[in-house]
Amino acid sequence: MIATNNLILYINSIDIIMCGIVGYTGKREAYPVVLKGLKRLEYRGYDSSGIALINNNKLAVHKKQGKVVEMEESVLGKDLHSHIGIGHTRWATHGEPSDRNAHPHVSNSGELAMIHNGIIENYAQIKKELLSKGYIFSSDTDTEVLLNFIEDIKKNNGGSLEEALRIALKRIVGAYCILLISQDDPETIIAARKGSPLVIGIGKGEHFLASDASPIIEYTKEVVYVNDYEIAIVRPDELILKNLGNEKQTPFITKLDMELAAIEKGGYEHFMLKEIHEQPDTIFDCLRGRLFPDNGMIIMSGVENHMEALKNAQRILIVACGTSWHAGLLAEYQIEELCRIPVEVEYASEFRYRNPVIHPGDVIIAISQSGETADTLVALESAKEKGAFIFGIVNVVGSSIARLSNAGAYSHAGPEIGVASTKAFTGQLAVLAMMALKIGFAKGTLSEERYLHLMKELHDIPEKVKEMLKDTSNIQRIAEKYKDARDFLFLGRGYNFPIALEGALKLKEISYIHAEGYPAAEMKHGPIALVDENLPVVFVATKDSYYEKIVSNVQEIKARKGMVIAVATEGDDIIPGMADDTMFVPDADEVLAPLLSVIPMQLLSYYVGLAKGLDVDKPRNLAKSVTVE
């Protein structure tokens, strides 16, 4: 028998978080706190919003399809006084976007209000039971079904609202983050979570609840991350955590390592532009304390402590979604070359349903911007049950994947508010590059000379990105020139192929222009039929081992009257002499050059979207991370 040790790598970056939740109970006026919190969560993607307040033991709910500002305008002149409130931004799952399907929902009695992230999979069966009892529903949502189910249990059992919620949660199937208030108890918010994030901020005589820390950081840096299958009873001066067995749990207080400025635009027109320009700092922060080229050291304790499993892996399986799938594809090139370990790359959304073969002792590395992606979490839980070791690489401290993992590393990119991932992507690339270097050197497949050279090259990346971002006027001019194109083709070879895919994805996300990415050599196997004088073709054509081949591919496009936009290495005079327009990047080793060549892709998509008058921070139909299937 030959023992094998497989390494499975999970990556998700535009990991999509849908809906946002905010709650407050304390001494302040609740409405302004909840409203500001909802605005902080707008980046998550939504189609309606609403707030529930309690004043003089009377429940008031205000909700509206559209942006938060539309809901805000609809309540002008109304009495909004309250010291408790819950608010929600909804991304439609059950029921179309509308006023009536917006959250919060109110129970049949009018005494309870609830907001909910997630999906209740067996809601139809429960709804049928409630309809037979005479319950009436004013929306198409699974949330209203769950709320009335809770009320029905409370009414029939004669117990507390907390106990009714506990009983209901044992019956339902699905994912949820719930905030529940009752007009009979105007100081208490009861919350619960499973598979959808919830963080509670601790203040003096007040508590804040939210889907992530962005609505909380303005008021406190002390937070508690609620675990799956926990219920929180939250009052101004009290926080009680219990499991579904009604056993009290000890809240673990975490200090937030985040500043308010990180979630504000800081003078930039859009978050996306700010986050592109933050990359010299975020890549540096990712490398800081880990990469020491002068000493020939890479310090990553999570890797070092499990090096035997990593370097002896017989296979690496990278499973990813969206932008992070492209990071995984680049990692495939890096790991195979530097570590000589076979690598496969798959989509996480497909992988979790394929009943993959996982054995005890397998190593699974989970990489995620949000750390909350539903497909990845389910796959990790299943793999962990089968005895796999989980290594998490995430950007969000305290996220579900971070807490599920046995070990891991943070990418330190900071909060990413723009829906299209930029700095989180380059942070992931930096972490993956360090891992490949460290494992390859430890395994002996990477010579000391090459190892030291690549360490120095990686160390220099932040400064090179900084120089690139000093003047982006040329890319802005190119974007204006091509903003009315109907289609784009992005081509690259080798390490630049994943960047061509990423460029196409960014353009689609931000400008709604149809774009496709291909390996440049595959162009002749179909896509070249699209080439004419109206098709812009973006070549990622930096100087590398594929350079002569990419020059030939550019000539093939020009021979067919295609418009060529090139990403070329500074000092190159061949590619710019052939291209219609050129975006330059500094010279770098081809293994790490994608950290530079992706920057023009990000800026091009941003400026095209801007030229078309679109909301580049919140593209239509998209959300920041996906916590429902």
C-alpha positions in Angstrom: 0.0 0.0 0.0 1.3 3.5 -0.9 0.2 6.2 1.5 -0.6 9.5 -0.2 -1.0 13.0 1.3 -3.3 15.3 -0.7 -3.4 19.0 -0.2 -6.7 20.7 -1.1 -6.6 24.5 -1.4 -9.9 26.5 -1.2 -9.9 30.0 -2.4 -12.8 32.5 -2.5 -12.5 36.3 -2.8 -15.5 37.9 -4.3 -17.0 35.4 -1.8 -20.4 36.8 -1.8 -22.0 38.2 1.4 -25.7 39.0 0.7 -27.9 41.2 2.9 -26.8 43.3 5.8 -28.0 43.2 9.4 -27.7 46.0 12.1 -29.1 46.1 15.6 -28.8 48.5 18.6 -30.1 48.6 22.2 -28.9 51.2 24.7 -29.0 54.8 25.7 -28.7 56.4 22.3 -31.4 57.1 19.7 -31.5 53.9 17.8 -32.6 55.1 14.4 -29.5 57.2 13.5 -27.2 54.3 14.7 -29.1 51.7 12.7 -29.4 53.9 9.6 -25.7 54.7 9.6 -25.0 51.0 10.0 -27.1 50.2 7.0 -25.2 52.7 4.9 -21.9 51.1 6.0 -23.3 47.8 4.8 -24.4 49.0 1.4 -21.3 47.5 -0.3 -22.7 44.0 0.4 -25.3 44.3 -2.4 -29.0 44.7 -1.8 -32.3 45.7 -3.3 -34.4 47.0 -0.4 -34.0 48.1 3.2 -35.9 48.6 6.4 -35.8 49.4 10.1 -38.0 48.3 13.1 -38.2 50.5 16.2 -40.1 50.2 19.5 -41.4 53.4 21.2 -43.8 53.3 24.2 -44.2 49.5 23.7 -45.4 50.1 20.1 -43.6 48.4 17.2 -43.0 50.5 14.1 -41.6 49.2 10.9 -40.4 51.3 8.0 -39.1 49.6 4.8 -38.7 50.4 1.1 -37.5 48.8 -2.1 -34.4 50.5 -3.5 -31.5 52.2 -1.8 -31.2 53.0 1.9 -31.6 56.7 1.1 -35.1 56.0 -0.4 -36.1 54.4 2.8 -34.6 57.3 4.7 -36.7 59.8 2.6 -39.9 57.8 3.2 -39.7 58.3 7.0 -39.1 62.0 7.0 -41.5 63.7 9.5 -42.3 60.5 11.3 -41.7 59.8 15.0 -38.6 57.7 15.1 -37.8 58.0 18.8 -36.6 54.7 20.2 -33.7 53.2 22.1 -33.9 49.9 20.3 -33.8 49.1 16.7 -33.0 46.5 14.0 -32.3 47.2 10.4 -31.7 45.2 7.2 -30.5 45.5 3.6 -32.0 42.7 1.6 -30.7 40.8 -1.5 -33.7 39.0 -2.8 -33.8 35.2 -2.5 -37.5 34.2 -1.8 -39.8 36.8 -3.4 -39.0 39.5 -5.9 -37.5 42.9 -4.7 -40.5 44.9 -3.4 -41.7 46.9 -0.4 -43.7 44.0 1.0 -40.8 41.5 0.7 -38.3 43.9 2.3 -37.3 43.3 5.9 -38.1 43.6 8.8 -41.1 41.4 8.8 -43.9 41.6 11.4 -45.7 38.6 12.9 -49.5 38.1 12.6 -50.1 39.5 16.0 -48.1 42.6 15.2 -46.0 42.1 18.4 -42.8 40.7 16.9 -40.4 42.0 14.2 -37.5 40.1 12.7 -34.7 40.4 10.2 -32.9 37.5 8.7 -29.9 36.6 6.5 -29.8 33.2 4.9 -32.3 30.7 3.5 -34.8 28.5 5.3 -34.9 25.4 3.0 -38.0 23.8 4.6 -40.1 27.0 4.8 -42.7 25.7 2.4 -43.7 22.8 4.7 -43.8 25.1 7.7 -45.8 27.6 5.8 -48.4 25.0 4.8 -48.8 24.0 8.5 -49.2 27.7 9.5 -51.8 28.3 6.7 -53.9 25.4 8.1 -53.9 27.2 11.4 -55.2 30.4 9.9 -52.0 32.4 9.6 -51.9 35.1 6.9 -48.8 36.1 5.0 -48.2 39.5 3.5 -44.9 38.6 1.7 -43.3 35.8 -0.3 -40.4 35.4 2.0 -39.1 32.4 4.0 -38.3 34.9 6.8 -42.0 35.8 7.5 -42.7 32.0 7.7 -40.0 31.5 10.3 -41.2 34.6 12.3 -44.8 33.3 12.5 -43.5 29.8 13.3 -41.7 31.3 16.3 -44.8 33.2 17.3 -47.0 30.1 17.0 -44.6 28.1 19.2 -44.6 30.9 21.8 -48.4 31.1 21.8 -49.0 27.3 22.1 -46.2 26.6 24.6 -46.7 29.6 26.8 -43.0 30.0 27.2 -40.6 32.9 26.6 -39.7 34.3 23.2 -36.1 32.9 23.7 -37.4 29.4 24.3 -39.8 29.6 21.2 -36.8 30.6 19.0 -34.8 27.8 20.4 -37.5 25.2 19.6 -38.0 26.7 16.1 -34.3 26.6 15.2 -34.2 22.9 16.0 -36.9 22.3 13.4 -35.8 24.5 10.6 -33.3 23.5 7.9 -31.0 26.1 6.3 -28.7 29.0 7.1 -29.6 32.0 9.1 -28.6 35.1 11.1 -31.6 36.3 13.0 -32.4 39.5 15.0 -35.7 39.4 16.8 -37.5 42.1 18.9 -40.8 42.1 20.8 -42.8 45.2 21.7 -43.5 43.6 25.1 -39.7 43.7 25.8 -38.4 47.1 24.5 -34.8 46.6 25.6 -34.0 43.1 24.3 -32.7 41.9 21.0 -32.6 38.1 20.6 -30.2 36.9 17.9 -29.1 33.6 16.5 -26.8 32.4 13.8 -25.9 29.4 11.7 -23.8 29.8 8.6 -24.2 33.6 8.3 -22.0 36.0 10.3 -23.0 38.0 13.4 -20.7 40.2 15.5 -21.8 42.0 18.7 -20.1 45.2 19.8 -19.8 45.9 23.5 -20.2 49.5 24.8 -21.0 51.0 28.1 -24.7 50.5 28.7 -25.2 49.6 25.1 -24.7 46.9 22.5 -24.4 46.9 18.7 -25.1 44.0 16.4 -24.1 43.6 12.7 -23.2 41.3 9.9 -19.6 42.6 10.1 -17.6 45.1 12.1 -18.0 48.1 9.7 -21.1 49.5 11.4 -19.6 48.9 14.9 -16.1 50.3 14.7 -17.3 53.9 15.1 -18.6 53.1 18.6 -16.4 50.4 20.1 -13.5 48.1 19.3 -14.6 45.3 21.7 -16.6 42.7 19.9 -17.9 39.1 20.3 -18.2 36.9 17.3 -21.2 34.6 17.7 -20.7 31.0 16.8 -23.0 28.7 14.8 -25.9 27.3 16.8 -25.7 30.0 19.4 -28.4 32.3 20.6 -27.6 35.8 22.0 -29.8 37.6 24.4 -28.8 41.3 24.2 -29.8 44.1 26.5 -28.2 47.5 27.1 -26.2 46.2 30.2 -26.2 42.5 29.5 -25.0 40.0 26.9 -26.0 36.3 27.4 -24.8 33.6 25.0 -26.5 30.1 25.0 -26.3 27.1 22.8 -29.4 25.4 21.4 -29.3 23.1 24.5 -30.0 26.2 26.7 -26.5 26.0 28.2 -24.7 29.3 28.8 -21.6 30.0 26.8 -18.7 32.3 27.7 -18.5 35.3 25.3 -14.9 35.7 23.9 -14.2 39.4 23.6 -11.9 40.3 20.6 -10.3 43.7 20.0 -10.9 45.0 16.5 -7.8 45.8 14.5 -9.5 48.3 12.3 -9.8 52.1 12.0 -12.8 54.1 11.0 -10.8 55.6 8.1 -10.4 52.2 6.6 -14.1 52.0 5.8 -14.4 55.6 4.5 -13.5 57.0 1.1 -10.7 59.2 2.4 -11.1 61.8 -0.4 -11.4 59.3 -3.2 -14.4 59.4 -5.5 -15.1 55.7 -5.0 -14.1 52.9 -2.7 -12.8 50.9 -5.7 -10.3 53.6 -6.6 -9.3 54.0 -3.0 -8.7 50.3 -2.6 -6.7 50.1 -5.9 -4.5 52.9 -4.6 -4.1 51.2 -1.2 -2.4 48.2 -2.7 1.2 49.4 -2.1 0.4 49.5 1.6 -1.8 46.3 1.7 0.7 44.2 -0.1 3.4 45.6 2.2 1.3 44.8 5.2 0.8 41.2 3.9 4.6 40.8 3.6 5.5 42.7 6.7 6.8 40.5 9.5 6.9 37.5 7.2 9.3 38.2 4.3 13.0 38.9 5.2 15.0 38.8 2.0 18.2 40.1 3.7 18.2 37.0 6.0 16.7 34.6 3.5 13.7 33.9 5.7 10.0 33.7 5.3 8.2 33.4 8.6 4.7 31.9 8.4 4.2 29.9 11.5 1.0 28.2 10.2 3.1 26.8 7.3 6.2 26.0 9.4 4.2 24.1 12.0 2.7 21.8 9.3 5.5 21.8 6.7 5.8 18.0 6.5 2.2 17.7 5.4 2.6 20.6 2.9 5.8 19.6 1.2 5.0 15.9 1.0 1.5 16.5 -0.5 1.1 14.3 -3.6 -1.6 16.6 -5.1 -2.9 20.0 -4.5 -6.5 20.7 -5.4 -7.4 24.4 -5.6 -11.1 25.1 -5.3 -12.2 28.7 -5.8 -14.8 31.2 -6.9 -14.7 34.3 -9.0 -11.6 36.5 -8.6 -10.1 34.0 -6.2 -10.4 31.2 -8.8 -8.0 33.3 -10.8 -5.7 33.6 -7.8 -5.8 29.8 -7.6 -5.0 29.4 -11.2 -1.9 31.6 -10.8 -1.0 29.6 -7.7 -1.2 26.4 -9.9 1.6 27.8 -12.1 3.7 28.9 -9.1 3.4 25.8 -7.0 4.0 23.4 -9.9 7.1 25.2 -11.0 8.6 26.0 -7.6 7.4 23.0 -5.5 6.9 20.4 -8.2 3.6 19.3 -6.8 0.7 18.5 -9.2 -2.1 21.1 -8.9 -5.7 21.1 -10.0 -8.0 24.1 -9.9 -11.8 23.8 -9.6 -14.8 26.0 -8.8 -15.9 25.7 -5.2 -19.6 25.9 -6.2 -19.2 22.7 -8.3 -16.8 21.0 -6.0 -19.0 20.8 -2.9 -21.6 18.9 -4.8 -19.3 16.4 -6.4 -18.8 14.2 -3.4 -15.0 14.6 -3.7 -12.7 11.9 -2.3 -11.2 13.2 1.0 -9.2 11.0 3.4 -8.1 11.5 7.0 -4.8 13.4 7.0 -5.6 15.4 3.9 -4.6 19.1 4.2 -7.2 21.6 3.1 -6.2 25.3 2.8 -9.2 27.6 2.8 -8.5 31.1 1.4 -11.3 33.7 1.5 -11.7 37.4 1.6 -14.8 37.3 3.7 -14.3 33.9 5.3 -18.0 33.4 5.0 -18.6 31.8 1.6 -21.4 29.3 1.9 -20.1 26.7 -0.6 -16.6 26.7 0.9 -17.9 26.5 4.5 -20.0 23.5 3.8 -17.2 21.7 2.0 -14.8 22.5 4.8 -17.2 21.2 7.5 -17.6 18.0 5.5 -13.9 17.6 5.0 -13.1 18.2 8.7 -15.6 15.5 9.7 -13.6 13.1 7.4 -10.4 13.9 9.3 -8.8 16.6 7.1 -6.6 19.3 8.5 -8.0 22.8 7.8 -5.6 25.7 7.1 -7.4 29.0 6.6 -6.1 32.1 4.7 -8.7 34.8 5.2 -8.9 38.6 5.3 -11.6 39.0 7.9 -10.5 38.4 11.5 -13.0 36.2 13.4 -14.8 35.0 10.2 -16.4 31.6 10.1 -13.5 30.0 8.0 -10.9 31.5 10.4 -12.7 29.9 13.4 -13.4 26.6 11.6 -9.7 26.2 10.6 -7.1 24.4 12.7 -4.4 26.9 11.7 -4.0 29.7 9.2 -2.8 33.1 8.1 -4.5 36.5 7.5 -3.9 38.4 4.3 -4.0 41.8 6.1 -5.6 43.6 3.1 -8.0 45.5 5.4 -11.7 46.1 4.8 -12.6 45.9 1.1 -15.8 47.8 0.5 -15.9 47.9 -3.3 -17.8 44.9 -4.7 -15.1 44.2 -7.3 -12.1 42.7 -5.5 -8.8 44.5 -6.0 -6.6 44.7 -2.9 -7.9 41.4 -1.5 -6.9 39.7 -4.7 -3.3 41.0 -4.6 -3.2 40.2 -0.9 -4.1 36.6 -1.7 -1.4 36.5 -4.5 1.2 37.7 -2.0 0.3 35.0 0.5 0.3 32.3 -2.1 3.6 33.4 -3.5 5.2 33.3 0.0 3.7 29.8 0.6 5.1 28.6 -2.8 8.5 30.0 -2.1 8.7 28.6 1.5 7.4 25.1 0.6 9.6 24.9 -2.6 12.8 25.9 -0.7 12.0 23.5 2.2 11.3 20.7 -0.3 14.5 21.3 -2.2 12.8 21.9 -5.5 13.8 25.6 -5.4 17.5 26.5 -5.4 18.8 28.9 -2.8 19.9 31.3 -5.5 16.4 31.4 -7.1 14.8 31.5 -3.7 16.7 34.6 -2.6 16.1 36.2 -6.0 12.4 35.7 -5.8 12.3 36.9 -2.2 13.9 40.2 -3.3 11.6 40.5 -6.2 8.5 40.0 -4.0 9.9 42.5 -1.5 10.1 45.1 -4.2 6.5 44.7 -5.5 4.9 47.3 -3.2 7.3 50.1 -4.3 6.8 49.2 -7.9 3.0 49.3 -7.5 3.3 52.7 -5.8 5.3 54.0 -8.8 2.6 52.7 -11.2 -0.2 54.5 -9.4 1.5 57.9 -9.4 0.1 58.7 -12.9 -2.9 56.8 -14.3 -4.0 59.4 -16.8 -2.9 57.2 -19.8 -5.2 54.4 -18.6 -8.0 56.9 -18.1 -7.5 58.1 -21.7 -7.6 54.5 -23.0 -10.8 53.8 -21.1 -12.5 56.9 -22.6 -11.4 55.7 -26.1 -13.0 52.2 -25.8 -15.9 52.8 -23.4 -18.5 52.3 -26.1 -17.2 48.9 -27.3 -19.7 46.1 -27.1 -17.1 43.3 -26.5 -13.6 42.9 -25.3 -11.1 39.9 -25.6 -8.4 39.5 -23.0 -5.4 37.3 -23.9 -2.3 36.1 -22.0 0.0 33.2 -21.7 1.6 31.4 -18.8 1.6 33.4 -15.6 -0.3 36.2 -17.4 -3.2 34.0 -18.5 -5.0 34.2 -15.1 -4.6 38.0 -15.2 -6.3 38.0 -18.6 -9.2 36.2 -17.0 -9.2 38.6 -14.1 -9.2 41.6 -16.5 -12.2 40.2 -18.4 -14.1 39.6 -15.2 -13.4 43.1 -13.8 -14.6 44.7 -17.0 -17.8 42.7 -17.0 -18.4 43.4 -13.3 -17.8 47.2 -13.5 -18.8 48.3 -17.0 -21.4 45.5 -18.0 -19.4 45.1 -21.3 -19.2 41.5 -22.5 -15.6 40.4 -22.1 -13.9 37.0 -22.4 -10.4 35.9 -21.3 -8.4 33.2 -23.1 -5.0 31.7 -23.3 -3.5 33.6 -26.2 -2.6 30.3 -28.0 -6.3 29.3 -27.9 -7.3 32.3 -29.9 -6.9 30.4 -33.1 -9.2 27.7 -31.9 -12.4 29.8 -32.1 -12.2 33.3 -30.6 -10.2 34.7 -33.6 -13.5 34.6 -35.5 -14.7 37.5 -33.5 -11.8 39.8 -34.4 -12.6 42.8 -36.6 -11.9 46.5 -36.5 -14.6 46.9 -33.7 -13.1 44.5 -31.2 -10.6 45.7 -28.6 -8.2 42.9 -27.7 -6.2 43.3 -24.5 -2.9 41.5 -24.4 -1.1 40.9 -21.1 2.3 40.9 -22.9 5.0 41.5 -20.3 8.6 40.3 -21.0 8.8 36.6 -19.9 9.5 33.2 -21.3 6.4 33.4 -23.5 7.3 36.8 -25.0 8.1 35.8 -28.5 4.9 33.7 -28.7 2.8 36.6 -27.5 4.4 38.9 -30.1 3.2 36.5 -32.8 -0.3 36.5 -31.3 -0.4 40.3 -31.4 0.6 40.2 -35.1 -2.2 37.8 -35.8 -4.8 40.2 -34.3 -3.4 43.2 -36.1 -3.4 41.3 -39.4 -7.2 41.0 -39.0 -7.7 44.7 -38.2 -8.3 44.1 -34.4 -7.6 46.9 -32.0 -4.8 46.0 -29.6 -4.4 47.3 -26.1 -1.2 46.0 -24.5 0.1 45.6 -21.0 3.9 45.8 -21.6 7.1 46.0 -19.6 8.7 49.4 -19.3 11.5 49.8 -21.8 9.9 47.4 -24.3 9.6 48.9 -27.8 8.4 46.0 -29.8 4.9 45.4 -28.3 4.1 49.2 -28.1 5.2 49.6 -31.7 2.5 47.1 -32.7 -0.3 48.0 -30.3 -2.9 50.8 -30.7 -2.5 51.6 -27.0 -0.1 50.5 -24.3 -0.2 50.4 -20.5 3.2 49.9 -19.0 4.3 48.0 -15.9 7.7 47.8 -14.2 10.0 44.8 -15.0 9.6 41.9 -12.6 10.3 38.1 -12.6 7.6 36.3 -14.5 6.6 34.3 -11.4 5.6 37.6 -9.6 4.8 39.9 -12.5 1.0 39.2 -12.2 1.1 41.3 -9.0 2.0 44.2 -11.3 0.1 43.4 -14.5 -3.2 43.1 -12.7 -3.1 46.8 -11.7 -3.8 48.1 -15.2 -6.7 45.6 -15.5 -8.2 47.0 -12.3 -7.8 50.7 -13.4 -9.1 50.0 -17.0 -12.3 48.5 -15.7 -12.7 51.3 -13.1 -12.2 54.1 -15.7 -14.5 52.4 -18.3 -17.2 52.1 -15.7 -16.7 55.7 -14.6 -16.8 56.9 -18.3 -20.1 55.1 -18.7 -21.6 56.8 -15.6 -22.0 53.6 -13.7 -21.9 52.9 -9.9 -18.5 51.2 -9.8 -18.7 50.4 -6.1 -22.0 48.6 -6.3 -22.5 46.9 -9.7 -26.0 45.7 -10.5 -27.0 42.2 -9.4 -23.7 41.7 -7.5 -23.0 41.4 -3.8 -19.7 41.4 -2.0 -19.8 37.9 -0.7 -22.2 35.0 -1.1 -23.4 33.3 2.1 -26.4 31.7 0.4 -26.4 29.1 -2.4 
